[in-house]
Amino acid sequence: MRLVVDLNRCQGYAQCAFLAPDVFALHGEEALLYTPYADESQRGNVARAAAACPVQAILVDDEDLSGDR
């Protein structure tokens, strides 16, 4: 699954990093790092992280992109 985070919208609340630490991480106090192509096994954690984002900065693309990588 492909992830896109609007880094202009992200305010560094880090809810995503707590809920899906294998996909999202804070670098320093506010810089968000994330894996743009998350493993399918992380789907539940990523869905919870996206839903918990206070500013709705996380977009999860469910299209099958396996041939596009």
FENJOWO-V69973 format. One record per pair of residues at least 24 apart in sequence whose C-alpha atoms are under 6 Angstrom apart, sorted by the first residue. I is the first residue (numbers start at 1). J is the second residue. If there is no record, write none. Layout:
i->I j->J
i->I j->J
//
This chain:
i->1 j->37
i->1 j->38
i->1 j->62
i->2 j->36
i->2 j->37
i->2 j->61
i->3 j->36
i->3 j->59
i->3 j->60
i->4 j->58
i->4 j->59
i->5 j->57
i->5 j->58
i->6 j->57
i->9 j->57
i->10 j->57
i->16 j->49
i->19 j->45
i->19 j->49
i->20 j->45
i->20 j->46
//
